[in-house]
Amino acid sequence: MAGQLVDQVVFITGGARGQGRAHAEAVAEQGAHVVLFDRCSDSPATSYGLASRSDLEHTAKLVQAQGREALTLVGDVRDPEDVDRAVAAALDRFGRIDVLLANAGIYGGGAMHEVDRSVWDEVIDVNLGGVFQALRAVTPHMVERGYGRIVATASMLGRSAISDAVPYVASKWGVVGLIKAAALDLAPFGITVNAVAPGNIATPMVQNDAMYRLFRPDLDSPAWGDVESLFQQFHVQPVALLDPVEISSAVLFLIGPGSQHITGSVIDVNAGASAKFTA
Ligand SMILES: NC(=O)c1ccc[n+]([C@@H]2O[C@H](COP(=O)([O-])OP(=O)(O)OC[C@H]3O[C@@H](n4cnc5c(N)ncnc54)[C@H](O)[C@@H]3O)[C@@H](O)[C@H]2O)c1
């Protein structure tokens, strides 16, 4: 089999659907075996449903259809024991983990003066704490081998802010700080640590009725057509949503053979929103 990741092992958190699924397909196409770790249950902090076990199995089938192996593991990135168990199971099955994609995340918002404390706790625990747990569990193995590629998923909201989104914005800025600090520590061991910062991506996180209602509280049951122009305003290029494979392309670049000296970096894929950032 040809490809830039032949027989590498890629561990993906939040791998059941959305961007995690797109990454799984993209790395399998390049020859990798894939470990898919997902909570597969809903969260009280989100107004939309998370992935199901059938989503997870469907992603595994997409990987297997490319002749690659897929290991599915149900667990919560917030729980250190779940994450440790998953890493141990992956090492037991494949003998190594070459790449970690710390992608799992949830959207939970709220304005500073009225935000629900439990939403804050869960969003920070999943989006920042979960990235920490995944890196904590996988990096001793990578240090021992002297090789590793890690990409965490931040957001354009980890590079800028919007109103009514304190937990999410804070969690994603935290991811950027975490990958930079980790990149420093892991540089001597052949391990790179970077982030991707997506704009609006066409996944169930944004394509759901609750999100549409958030954007158009004046309408009883808003549909995509009622919010499209509002989503478009986050970007500069004339597009409201990007395809998840656009993020997979940035991930493939960061974990590929030509990127061994890119670490501590963030790649924005946001249809020009970066043009409005200060740096
Ligand atoms: N969709 C967007 O517009 C957008 C933009 C910027 C950043 N992001 C980020 O991209 C990443 C992927 O999100 P997506 O767009 O694919 O959304 P998604 O909701 O389709 O996928 C997120 C996945 O993470 C899983 N997950 C959530 N909490 C978990 C936990 N505690 N433990 C294990 N798995 C968990 C979900 O079950 C789901 O499969 C997230 O970190 C998200 O914050 C998304």
The ligand as a Gaussian input file, in Angstrom:
#p B3LYP/6-31G(d) Opt

LIG

0 1
 N      -17.579000      22.361000      13.892000
 C      -16.994000      23.526000      14.037000
 O      -17.436000      24.555000      13.475000
 C      -15.731000      23.650000      14.854000
 C      -14.994000      24.826000      14.739000
 C      -13.804000      24.954000      15.448000
 C      -13.371000      23.919000      16.255000
 N      -14.123000      22.791000      16.359000
 C      -13.601000      21.729000      17.201000
 O      -13.387000      20.578000      16.387000
 C      -13.408000      19.410000      17.206000
 C      -14.280000      18.363000      16.545000
 O      -15.631000      18.812000      16.577000
 P      -16.661000      18.504000      15.388000
 O      -16.881000      19.760000      14.676000
 O      -16.234000      17.298000      14.650000
 O      -17.978000      18.212000      16.261000
 P      -18.763000      16.849000      16.600000
 O      -19.690000      17.189000      17.696000
 O      -19.315000      16.270000      15.347000
 O      -17.616000      15.852000      17.085000
 C      -17.069000      15.877000      18.382000
 C      -16.820000      14.445000      18.818000
 O      -16.220000      14.448000      20.109000
 C      -16.881000      13.486000      20.920000
 N      -16.752000      13.863000      22.321000
 C      -17.295000      14.943000      22.929000
 N      -16.999000      14.950000      24.227000
 C      -16.220000      13.865000      24.462000
 C      -15.597000      13.343000      25.617000
 N      -15.745000      13.919000      26.821000
 N      -14.857000      12.223000      25.491000
 C      -14.718000      11.599000      24.285000
 N      -15.318000      12.050000      23.158000
 C      -16.053000      13.169000      23.238000
 C      -18.318000      13.509000      20.426000
 O      -19.066000      12.361000      20.806000
 C      -18.117000      13.649000      18.920000
 O      -17.962000      12.394000      18.294000
 C      -13.878000      19.880000      18.574000
 O      -12.757000      20.033000      19.429000
 C      -14.489000      21.226000      18.290000
 O      -14.487000      22.075000      19.410000
 C      -15.293000      22.637000      15.681000

